Amino acid sequence: MGSPGNGQELGRFLSCGGRLVPSWRTPVQNPPFFADVPCIEMIDPLAECLGAAVGGHITYSYADAVRLAGHSCPTVAGAYLMTKLSLDRLYGSETPLRGGIRVELRDAVDAGVTGVIANVIGLITGAAGPGGFKGIGGRFKRAGLLAFGVKQARSVRFTRLDTGQSLGAEFDASMVAPHESQQSLLKAILSGQATAADTARFGELWQQRVAKLLTSPELWPQMVRFG
């Protein structure tokens, strides 16, 4: 009998690199609303070529973006939502092509949260800077598809390499205001004066705002603007 594959669940254990790890230690228990956020379907020719995904089909969830960033916040939510809605517009009924999209950001990579936004968008689209994948025999190149400090009206621009069609996008979370208690709770946390209950309450209120941003499609036209 062969050994279990990596990531295969075995009762209360998970096989990771051939080592059995208690499964209760491995999964991240995300807030329930994560399951209500629409996923993003992509086709990645490189993944298909190298046998990593049948047909190149890869599904990205908001939880994937959170794992990459290490946290869930309006910035991560906005980057995910901008990418999903922009790809929906650019590709329509087609499945977007990972590695076939150029991404340009208006701000410098070290300005504010630009780097966080770029990381999330790069995860989904495959677009990368100079350190990205250089390709195989002239194909599957990802390096050079992500640029910063580009003069443009919107904060992010997505461009299809196959058609040249492009779309600018801007995210604004201001219409979903933070809870009035968040600021005082955060001050208590940062000063070391917060109780365990304070910290739990802050996280709950923080994620309530993120949930509203990601699960209120009626607000998306005002939150994400194109041009």
C-alpha positions as CSV (number, residue, x, y, z in Angstrom):
1,M,0.0,0.0,0.0
2,G,1.4,3.4,-1.0
3,S,2.1,6.2,1.4
4,P,-0.6,8.9,1.7
5,G,-0.1,11.9,-0.5
6,N,0.8,15.3,0.8
7,G,-2.3,17.1,2.3
8,Q,-4.3,13.9,2.4
9,E,-6.6,13.7,5.5
10,L,-6.3,10.5,7.5
11,G,-9.0,10.6,10.2
12,R,-7.7,13.1,12.7
13,F,-4.3,13.4,11.0
14,L,-3.1,15.2,7.9
15,S,-0.2,13.9,5.8
16,C,2.3,16.8,5.2
17,G,5.5,15.8,3.5
18,G,5.1,12.2,4.6
19,R,4.7,13.3,8.3
20,L,1.4,12.8,10.1
21,V,0.3,16.0,11.8
22,P,-2.8,16.3,14.0
23,S,-5.5,17.7,11.8
24,W,-6.8,20.1,14.5
25,R,-3.4,21.9,14.3
26,T,-3.4,22.3,10.6
27,P,-6.6,23.9,9.2
28,V,-7.2,27.6,9.7
29,Q,-10.7,28.3,11.2
30,N,-11.8,31.2,9.1
31,P,-14.9,33.3,9.8
32,P,-18.0,31.7,8.3
33,F,-18.5,34.5,5.7
34,F,-15.4,33.4,3.8
35,A,-17.6,30.6,2.3
36,D,-20.0,33.2,1.0
37,V,-17.4,35.2,-1.0
38,P,-17.4,34.3,-4.7
39,C,-14.5,32.3,-6.0
40,I,-12.4,33.2,-9.0
41,E,-11.9,30.5,-11.7
42,M,-8.7,30.7,-13.8
43,I,-7.0,28.6,-16.4
44,D,-3.2,28.4,-16.0
45,P,-1.5,26.8,-19.1
46,L,1.8,26.5,-17.1
47,A,0.0,24.5,-14.4
48,E,-1.5,22.3,-17.1
49,C,1.9,21.8,-18.9
50,L,3.6,20.8,-15.7
51,G,0.8,18.5,-14.5
52,A,-0.1,20.6,-11.5
53,A,-3.8,21.1,-12.4
54,V,-5.9,19.1,-14.8
55,G,-6.8,21.2,-17.8
56,G,-5.0,24.1,-16.0
57,H,-8.2,24.8,-14.0
58,I,-7.4,26.6,-10.7
59,T,-10.0,28.0,-8.3
60,Y,-9.0,30.9,-6.0
61,S,-11.0,31.8,-2.9
62,Y,-10.8,34.7,-0.6
63,A,-9.3,32.3,1.9
64,D,-6.3,31.9,-0.5
65,A,-5.8,35.6,-0.5
66,V,-5.9,35.7,3.3
67,R,-3.4,32.9,3.6
68,L,-1.0,34.8,1.3
69,A,-1.4,38.1,3.2
70,G,-1.6,36.5,6.6
71,H,-4.7,38.5,7.5
72,S,-8.1,39.6,6.3
73,C,-8.7,43.3,6.0
74,P,-10.4,45.9,3.7
75,T,-7.2,46.1,1.6
76,V,-7.0,42.4,1.0
77,A,-10.7,42.3,0.4
78,G,-10.5,45.2,-2.0
79,A,-7.7,43.7,-4.0
80,Y,-9.6,40.4,-4.3
81,L,-12.8,42.1,-5.3
82,M,-11.2,44.4,-7.8
83,T,-9.5,41.5,-9.5
84,K,-12.7,39.4,-9.6
85,L,-14.9,42.1,-11.0
86,S,-12.2,43.3,-13.5
87,L,-11.7,39.8,-14.8
88,D,-15.5,39.4,-15.1
89,R,-15.6,42.5,-17.3
90,L,-12.6,41.6,-19.4
91,Y,-13.4,38.0,-20.0
92,G,-17.2,37.8,-19.9
93,S,-18.2,34.2,-20.2
94,E,-14.6,33.0,-20.9
95,T,-12.4,31.7,-18.1
96,P,-9.6,34.2,-17.4
97,L,-6.1,33.1,-18.4
98,R,-3.6,33.1,-15.6
99,G,-0.3,34.4,-16.9
100,G,-2.1,36.2,-19.7
101,I,-2.8,39.4,-17.9
102,R,-0.6,42.5,-17.4
103,V,-1.2,44.4,-14.2
104,E,-0.1,48.0,-13.7
105,L,-0.4,50.0,-10.4
106,R,-0.4,53.7,-10.2
107,D,1.5,53.9,-6.9
108,A,5.1,52.9,-6.1
109,V,5.6,49.4,-4.7
110,D,6.6,50.8,-1.3
111,A,3.7,53.3,-1.1
112,G,1.2,52.5,1.6
113,V,-0.6,49.2,1.0
114,T,0.3,49.0,-2.7
115,G,2.6,45.9,-2.2
116,V,-0.2,44.1,-0.4
117,I,-2.6,44.8,-3.2
118,A,-0.1,43.7,-5.8
119,N,0.6,40.4,-4.0
120,V,-3.1,39.5,-3.9
121,I,-3.6,40.4,-7.6
122,G,-0.4,38.6,-8.5
123,L,-1.6,35.4,-6.8
124,I,-4.7,35.3,-8.9
125,T,-3.5,36.6,-12.2
126,G,0.1,35.2,-12.1
127,A,1.5,38.7,-13.0
128,A,4.9,39.2,-11.4
129,G,7.7,41.7,-11.4
130,P,11.4,41.1,-12.3
131,G,11.7,38.2,-9.8
132,G,8.8,36.2,-11.4
133,F,9.0,33.1,-13.5
134,K,11.0,33.6,-16.7
135,G,9.2,31.0,-18.8
136,I,10.1,27.9,-20.7
137,G,11.3,28.2,-24.2
138,G,9.7,31.6,-24.6
139,R,6.4,30.5,-23.2
140,F,4.6,30.8,-19.8
141,K,6.6,33.9,-18.8
142,R,5.3,35.8,-15.8
143,A,8.1,38.1,-15.1
144,G,7.5,41.7,-16.3
145,L,3.8,41.4,-16.1
146,L,3.5,43.5,-12.9
147,A,4.5,47.2,-12.9
148,F,4.4,50.0,-10.4
149,G,4.4,53.8,-10.6
150,V,2.5,53.9,-13.9
151,K,0.8,57.2,-14.8
152,Q,-2.9,56.3,-15.1
153,A,-6.3,57.5,-13.8
154,R,-7.2,54.4,-11.8
155,S,-5.1,52.7,-9.1
156,V,-4.9,49.4,-11.0
157,R,-5.1,48.5,-14.7
158,F,-5.6,45.0,-16.0
159,T,-4.7,44.3,-19.6
160,R,-5.4,41.1,-21.6
161,L,-2.3,40.1,-23.5
162,D,-4.2,38.2,-26.2
163,T,-6.6,41.0,-27.2
164,G,-5.0,44.1,-25.7
165,Q,-8.3,45.0,-24.0
166,S,-7.6,46.8,-20.8
167,L,-9.6,48.1,-17.8
168,G,-8.7,50.5,-14.9
169,A,-10.2,49.8,-11.5
170,E,-10.3,51.7,-8.2
171,F,-11.6,50.4,-4.8
172,D,-13.2,52.6,-2.1
173,A,-14.2,51.0,1.2
174,S,-15.3,54.3,2.8
175,M,-19.0,53.6,2.3
176,V,-18.8,50.7,4.8
177,A,-17.6,52.5,7.8
178,P,-15.8,50.9,10.7
179,H,-17.8,50.3,13.9
180,E,-17.6,53.2,16.3
181,S,-15.9,51.0,19.0
182,Q,-13.0,49.8,16.8
183,Q,-10.7,52.8,17.4
184,S,-10.8,52.6,21.2
185,L,-10.4,48.9,21.1
186,L,-7.4,49.1,18.9
187,K,-5.8,51.7,21.1
188,A,-6.2,49.4,24.1
189,I,-4.7,46.5,22.1
190,L,-1.7,48.5,21.0
191,S,-1.1,49.9,24.5
192,G,-1.2,46.4,26.0
193,Q,-4.3,47.3,28.1
194,A,-6.9,45.2,26.2
195,T,-8.5,42.2,27.8
196,A,-8.9,38.9,25.9
197,A,-12.6,39.9,25.5
198,D,-11.5,43.3,24.0
199,T,-9.2,41.7,21.5
200,A,-11.9,39.1,20.5
201,R,-14.4,41.9,20.1
202,F,-12.1,44.0,18.0
203,G,-11.5,41.0,15.6
204,E,-15.2,40.4,15.4
205,L,-16.0,44.0,14.5
206,W,-13.1,44.1,12.0
207,Q,-14.3,41.0,10.2
208,Q,-17.9,42.2,10.2
209,R,-16.8,45.2,8.1
210,V,-14.8,43.0,5.7
211,A,-17.8,40.6,5.4
212,K,-20.0,43.5,4.4
213,L,-17.5,44.6,1.7
214,L,-17.3,41.2,0.2
215,T,-20.9,39.9,0.5
216,S,-22.9,43.0,-0.5
217,P,-23.0,42.9,-4.3
218,E,-25.5,45.7,-4.3
219,L,-22.7,48.0,-3.0
220,W,-20.0,46.8,-5.4
221,P,-20.8,49.3,-8.2
222,Q,-20.0,52.1,-5.7
223,M,-17.0,50.3,-4.1
224,V,-15.3,49.3,-7.3
225,R,-15.2,51.9,-10.1
226,F,-13.9,51.3,-13.6
227,G,-12.5,53.5,-16.3
